[in-house]
């Protein structure tokens, strides 16, 4: 996902997120931006910051995008 994603009922579930996500719950493997919601999970954050309420962010790592040959 690249850009802005808004989902209030089902939530946002992404492999790689580049941008802003707003939803009841947000789950991603690689977060490179911000998440706003009741439950926010980013697998590439430090262990203490992976699961947070209300907001989550990661601005320190560059994304590892799949190659498109």
PyMOL commands that set and color helices and strands:
alter all, ss='L'
color gray80, all
select helices_A, chain A and resi 47-49
alter helices_A, ss='H'
color red, helices_A
select strands_A, chain A and resi 2-7+12-23+25-42+51-58
alter strands_A, ss='S'
color yellow, strands_A
deselect
rebuild
show_as cartoon
